[in-house]
């Protein structure tokens, strides 16, 4: 289905609504993904992505320990910090299920909640990767191997693996956000089209009734 822009007024009853609505798809800033991507439909693809996200959250919860620190990228991550991330994943499980129900029964508000959660996930992961990069960039004093030797100051640079992993993860999250947003827009446009289709016969009946009333009054 083609997007309905501001200058398209399917029915007079919706004219004011479309005049005040700013639609990014009509401005050409961002176009939703097609309804079929490869062999999968857009709802099926979003459902698979939600399932993968759910499995990731469950794996994080299953592997986090509150009594043991973890070394990540050469940096030691405290157990409290890990528990905070696990709590965020625990909060994400009902959000993911909520979004899955929205994708199945075509409820756009459920998907918008998941989009906000994914933006928060992107912000948290970017913060984590920045901290890891800062730790890799610190200078460390190494003791001399010989008893009479001098200590050396070693300063490192963030590894290419850190930047590559950060870019890949953030790019994947951005793609997921785009696909979920595309499904959100598709469902919203379909609901509006169905609403207009139901309004047309009712509006016609009201108009005929008004004309019949005017003729009877004459």
LINNOR-V61074 format. One line per field, one symbol per residue. phi: phi as a letter, one per 40 degrees, with the letter a starting at -180 (. if undefined). psi: psi as a letter, one per 20 degrees, with the letter a starting at -180 (. if undefined). Layout:
phi=???
psi=???
This chain:
phi=.cccccccbcaccbcccccccbbccccgcabccccbbgcbccccccccccccccccccccccbcbcbacbcbggbcccccccccccccccccccccccccccccbfbccccccccccccccccccccccccccccccccbcbcccccccbcbbbbbbdcccccccccccccccccccccccccdcccccccccccccccccccccccccccccccccc
psi=pqqorhipnhqhhjghghhipoohhhijgppqqripociqrghgghhghhgghghggghghhippijpqppokiqopqhghhhghhhhhhhhghgghghhhhhgjlohhhhhghghhhghgggghhgghhgghhhhiqppppqqhqhjrqqqopprqpqhhghgggggghgghhggggghhghghggghghgghghhhhghghgghghhghhhghhh.
